[in-house]
């Protein structure tokens, strides 16, 4: 489960500093493997990164932020992200 919290973890840090193990692709689709990867950190926060840029920045969210996003997406509140124009 997640990485050690003794290191300084911050929003936008290089993903490689979180290590290569523990990343999951819960939303992988038919887009050639390019998708969002998530890692649960030892302190309960969630790190997200782009799978085709594993050395790029990690976005760090607390559990409440992830909960709000997922519940909203399930209610259709993020459907505007899927529409064109």
C-alpha positions in Angstrom: 0.0 0.0 0.0 1.6 3.3 -1.0 5.0 4.9 -0.2 6.7 5.9 3.0 5.5 9.2 4.3 8.9 10.2 5.7 9.8 11.8 2.4 8.5 15.2 1.5 5.6 14.6 -0.9 4.1 17.6 -2.6 1.8 18.5 -5.5 3.7 18.6 -8.8 6.7 16.7 -7.6 8.4 14.4 -10.2 6.5 11.1 -10.2 9.8 9.1 -10.3 10.5 10.3 -6.8 7.5 8.3 -5.6 9.0 5.1 -7.1 7.9 2.8 -9.8 5.9 0.3 -7.7 2.4 0.8 -6.5 1.0 2.7 -9.5 -2.3 1.3 -10.9 -4.2 2.0 -14.1 -7.8 1.9 -13.0 -9.1 3.8 -16.0 -7.1 2.2 -18.8 -8.9 2.1 -22.1 -8.5 1.5 -25.9 -6.1 4.5 -26.3 -2.9 2.6 -26.8 -2.1 2.3 -23.1 -2.0 6.1 -22.4 -4.0 6.6 -19.4 -4.2 7.9 -15.8 -2.3 6.1 -13.1 -3.0 6.3 -9.4 -1.0 5.4 -6.3 -2.3 5.4 -2.7 0.3 7.0 -0.5 1.1 5.8 3.0 -0.7 8.8 4.6 -3.9 8.1 2.6 -3.4 10.8 -0.1 -3.6 9.8 -3.7 -1.0 10.6 -6.4 -2.1 10.7 -10.1 0.2 10.8 -13.1 0.0 10.4 -16.9 1.1 6.8 -17.8 2.9 7.9 -20.9 5.0 10.4 -18.9 6.1 8.4 -15.8 8.8 11.0 -15.0 6.3 13.9 -15.2 4.6 15.6 -12.4 2.5 13.8 -9.8 -0.7 15.5 -8.7 -1.4 14.8 -5.0 -5.0 14.8 -3.7 -6.3 14.1 -0.2 -8.9 11.4 0.2 -11.8 13.8 0.5 -10.9 15.4 -2.9 -10.8 12.1 -4.6 -14.1 11.0 -3.0 -15.8 14.2 -4.2 -14.5 13.8 -7.7 -15.4 10.1 -8.0 -18.9 10.7 -6.6 -19.5 13.7 -8.9 -18.3 11.7 -11.9 -20.7 8.9 -11.0 -23.5 11.4 -10.9 -22.5 12.7 -14.4 -21.0 16.0 -13.2 -17.9 15.4 -15.3 -19.7 14.4 -18.5 -18.9 17.8 -20.0 -15.3 16.6 -20.3 -16.4 14.0 -22.8 -18.3 16.3 -25.1 -16.8 18.0 -28.2 -17.2 21.7 -28.8 
